[in-house]
Amino acid sequence: MVLVQGATMDLNPTFDRREVERALEEDPAAAGAEYLGQFRSDIETFIDPEAIARCTVTKARKRKK
């Protein structure tokens, strides 16, 4: 698996910079996540970490269909 995190303009310099600027003006948090490669901190408490842990399977070797 390869994971790359970066800003749209760094990874695709042909992308319309005006679109990024417009989005940043309208909703900085959403645009930061969409175009700047930033994790959202404004919704990090949206779901309780304990609730996620209860729904997470760890050390599974095989999944049932």
Phi, psi and omega in degrees: 000139177241134179235129179234131176237124180189170180284147180306314184293333176285322183273337180216083184296348179274354180295147182292107181300328179297326178295317179296314181298318179297315181296320179296325177290319183288315183207089185303321182293312180294317181292326177298320178289321184284316190246342185250000178070029181260142172283144182282126177259347182282346181234016185294342178257014181303316179240132180298128180305327178293324177294321177295316180300323180292337181261003185257131176262127178246154178057031178278134178262332182211140179257141175281148179276000000 
